[in-house]
Amino acid sequence: MIRPNRMLSARTLADPRSRQARADLATFASDERMLQLCDLEAMDQIHAWRADFHPDRVVPYATARERIADGVVSANGAAFRSRGNWFGLQFKCELSRDGGTVKGFEFLVGDPIAREKWDDLGLPAVH
């Protein structure tokens, strides 16, 4: 697993272009807000780790249901989309007590997911 030292989602959300995302997050129930923050952290960390990846979507439950417990989101069957292709992903995301800030993150990028499996896994080709 890759364990970054710096969390990146807070910086992304602080950008003025993220105003709508911040407003949307405030309306979500606790578990959904945590999932969305962790998905954002995953996209930011994957791109920081390997600049040729440009993640635009994360599905935390592609091949296995994510788990949320005690402020930690564990997604061992996640997937992310970059440049129109889907890749396997595992991550563990630790959040602040209020669930509003990512405090720790680790991830592992998996293999490309064959296009023939996308529909069965609920992975859209486009937004």
C-alpha positions in Angstrom: 0.0 0.0 0.0 1.1 3.5 -0.7 0.9 5.8 2.4 1.1 9.5 1.4 2.3 11.9 4.1 0.1 14.8 2.9 -3.6 14.7 2.5 -4.8 16.6 -0.6 -8.6 16.7 -0.6 -8.8 19.8 1.7 -6.7 21.8 -0.7 -8.9 20.7 -3.6 -12.1 21.7 -1.8 -10.6 25.1 -0.8 -10.2 26.0 -4.4 -12.9 28.5 -5.5 -13.8 26.2 -8.4 -15.0 23.6 -5.8 -17.6 25.9 -4.3 -20.5 23.7 -5.5 -18.8 20.5 -4.3 -18.4 22.1 -0.8 -22.1 23.1 -0.8 -23.1 19.6 -1.9 -21.0 17.9 0.7 -22.8 19.9 3.4 -26.1 18.4 2.4 -25.0 14.7 2.5 -25.7 12.3 5.3 -22.6 11.4 7.3 -21.6 8.1 5.6 -22.2 9.6 2.1 -20.1 12.7 3.0 -17.3 10.4 4.2 -17.4 8.3 1.0 -17.3 11.4 -1.2 -14.4 12.9 0.7 -12.5 9.6 0.5 -13.2 9.3 -3.2 -11.9 12.8 -3.8 -8.7 12.0 -1.7 -8.3 8.9 -3.8 -8.4 10.8 -7.1 -6.0 13.4 -5.8 -3.5 10.9 -4.4 -3.5 8.7 -7.5 -2.7 11.7 -9.7 0.0 12.9 -7.3 1.5 9.4 -7.2 1.4 9.0 -11.0 0.8 12.1 -13.1 -0.2 10.1 -16.2 -3.3 9.1 -14.3 -6.1 11.6 -14.4 -8.9 10.1 -12.3 -12.3 11.6 -12.8 -14.4 9.1 -10.9 -14.1 6.5 -8.1 -16.6 3.7 -7.4 -15.8 2.4 -3.9 -18.0 -0.8 -4.3 -17.1 -2.0 -7.8 -16.2 -5.6 -6.8 -16.8 -5.6 -3.1 -18.9 -3.5 -0.7 -17.0 -0.7 1.1 -17.0 -0.7 4.9 -17.5 2.4 7.1 -16.8 2.1 10.8 -15.4 4.4 13.5 -14.4 7.1 11.0 -12.6 4.8 8.6 -13.7 3.9 5.1 -12.2 0.7 3.8 -12.7 -0.1 0.1 -11.0 -3.3 -1.0 -13.0 -3.6 -4.2 -13.0 -0.1 -5.5 -12.2 1.2 -9.0 -11.3 4.5 -10.6 -11.6 5.8 -14.1 -8.8 7.6 -15.8 -8.7 8.8 -19.5 -11.8 6.6 -20.2 -10.4 3.4 -18.7 -11.2 1.7 -15.4 -8.6 0.4 -13.0 -8.9 -1.7 -9.8 -8.3 0.2 -6.5 -8.0 -0.5 -2.8 -8.0 2.2 -0.2 -8.3 2.9 3.5 -9.3 6.4 4.4 -9.3 7.8 8.0 -11.4 10.8 8.8 -11.6 13.4 11.5 -14.1 12.8 14.4 -16.7 15.0 12.6 -16.1 13.1 9.3 -15.3 16.4 7.6 -11.6 16.0 6.9 -9.3 13.2 5.7 -6.6 12.5 8.3 -5.0 9.4 6.8 -5.0 7.6 3.5 -3.4 4.6 1.9 -4.1 3.0 -1.4 -3.0 0.4 -4.0 -3.8 0.7 -7.7 -4.7 -2.5 -9.4 -4.9 -3.8 -12.9 -7.0 -2.3 -15.7 -10.5 -3.7 -15.7 -11.6 -5.3 -19.0 -14.2 -3.3 -20.9 -16.4 -6.4 -21.1 -16.8 -6.3 -17.3 -17.8 -2.6 -16.9 -21.5 -3.1 -17.3 -21.6 -6.0 -14.8 -19.7 -3.9 -12.3 -21.7 -0.8 -12.8 -18.8 1.2 -14.2 -20.0 3.8 -16.7 -18.0 4.5 -19.8 -18.8 8.2 -19.5 -20.3 10.5 -16.8 
